[in-house]
Amino acid sequence: MNKTLSIMLKTIIWILLIVLVVFGITFLIVCIWRAGLPYNEIGRYFNLEYMVVYDSGAALVYGLLSLISFSLAFVINIVRRKLFCKPPSLAKSD
């Protein structure tokens, strides 16, 4: 593989990992925030300040998006390590 192409691929993978982790953290924060809202008996919360109705089911969706983002980042990191990291030497150094 060409050295320039290899460096470019490594950079793209690192950027993708960082973006996925940032998305995962953001979705997790929103999930925790939305889960803590005082919903009524039908699962809705009305914010008087912004005139917005929040549904309780959205917290689950944000949690799943967070899980998917972190899982993709984990898998991509494993693939990155398999492609670009050299395995440790098994030779004894006595």
N, C-alpha and C positions, 0 to 999 in steps of 0.2 A: 504494500500500500504506500502511496506517495506520502512523504512526510507532511506536506502542506495540507493534504486532504485529511490525514490523521489528526492533525492539530485542530482543523476546522470541525471535524466530527466530535472530538472531545469537548470543544467549546460549546457546540450545539447541545450535546447531551447534558453538560453542566447547567446551561441556561434552562433547559427543559426540567431538570431536577429542581432547580431553585424555584421556578414558576409553579411546579406542582406542589412543592412544600408550602409556598406562600398561599396558594389557593386552599390547600388543606387546612392550614391554620386559620385562614379567614372564615371558611365554612364552619369550622369547629367553634370559633368564637360566636358566630351568628347563631349556631345551633344551641349553644349554652344560653345565650341571651334570650332567644325566642322560647326556650323551654321554661325559663323562669318567669314569664309573663303571667299575670293573673287572668286566666281564661275563664269564661262563664261556662254554664252547664252544657252548652252546645259546642264548645271548643273554639270560641272566638273572643278576641280582645280588641276593644275599640280605643284607639288613641285619640283623645280629644284635641291635643295640640296640633297634630298633623292631619287629622280626620282620615285615619287609615284603619282598616279592619285587618287584624292578623289572625290567621288560622293556626290551630295547634298542630295540624299535620305537617306544616312546613318545617318544623323543627326536625322531624324524622328525615325529611328530604335533605336538609342541610347536613345532617349527620351522615347520611349515606354518601353524599357528595364528598364530604371530608374523608370518609373511609376509602372511597374510590381514588381520590387524589393521593392519599398516603400509600395506598397499595400500588398504584402505578409508579410512584416515585421509588418504592422499594424494589419492584421488579426491574425497572430501568437501571437502578443502581447495581443490582446483581449482574445484569447483562453488561454494564459498563466495566465492572470488575473482571468479568470473564474475558472481555475483549482486550482490555488495555493494561491490566495489571499482570505482572509476571508472577508465576507461582514461586513459592519459597523453595530454595535449594534443599534437596534431601541428602546431600553429601555431608558427611561428618567432617568437622574441622578439628582434628586432633593434632 
